Amino acid sequence: MNPPIVLQFEAVSVASPIEGSPSVNGIDWQVREGECWVIGGLQGSGKSAVVEAAAGLRSTPSGCVKLFGIDPAALTGAEAQRLRRRVGLVFEGSGRLFGSLSVLDNLTLPLRYHEDLSPGEAVERIVPLLEAFDLQPVAELLPRQLGYGLSKRVALARALVLRPEILLADDPLGGLDAAQARTLRRLLIQLNRGHPWLGDRPVTLVLTAEELRPFLNLAGHFALVENRRWTPIGTRDELLECRTAGVMELLADHSEHPSA
């Protein structure tokens, strides 16, 4: 029996806030529990818009986006919020951390807001997460005091605070050097296989990337966003066999990001 579908786009067009026209058209897409998808596309292609639509942060002029078989738009505010809490999101770049809050406060904020925990209770709850991501040494620092790679690791940790079942990460390896990319990739692999912070439960991953080669040993499914069009590519083997110009460009060999 196939795993259940946890994310579904049905004939979706994703809005572009800049042009007032669709950013990506005609998305029919199913993500099953435990899968890892990578959406490839050049900068400005619209791949980030797809992830934001999945998270409920980008409007969809047509079609329907479902989470765990449910259309969030059909729910009340509280019910929709509970549904969306099952999805974590890592923003592109340094993750949009709150600049006036320490790393510790950035991580405890979701617990204090959603679960009404005291500061002390929230800190106690996330100690294992700090340890798992090796963030104890920077817990009291502000985001501006962190390097780029550390900022991305903190952003990833923050997206996991509420223990989501789906993790959306927009260009998680973008801008990282080889060592930083290996660290983040190892964390993503562990999350997809089952991380102690999540009780060893595998998390479903949906990632975007401008380079696909670093994800060949991580993802099982690939898609392409190009010229406002959504194109499912398929498995790793199907990706490597694809000879379209768009895929070949995203598969260009970049030695700073080895695939293994």
Secondary structure as UniProt FT lines:
FT   STRAND          5..15
FT   TURN            17..19
FT   STRAND          22..32
FT   TURN            33..34
FT   STRAND          36..40
FT   TURN            43..44
FT   HELIX           47..54
FT   TURN            55..56
FT   STRAND          62..67
FT   TURN            68..69
FT   HELIX           72..74
FT   HELIX           77..84
FT   TURN            85..86
FT   STRAND          87..90
FT   TURN            93..94
FT   TURN            99..100
FT   HELIX           103..114
FT   HELIX           119..132
FT   TURN            133..134
FT   HELIX           136..138
FT   TURN            139..140
FT   HELIX           143..145
FT   HELIX           148..160
FT   TURN            161..162
FT   STRAND          166..169
FT   TURN            172..175
FT   HELIX           178..193
FT   HELIX           196..198
FT   TURN            199..200
FT   STRAND          204..209
FT   HELIX           213..215
FT   TURN            216..218
FT   STRAND          221..226
FT   TURN            227..228
FT   STRAND          229..234
FT   HELIX           236..241
FT   HELIX           245..250
FT   TURN            255..256
//
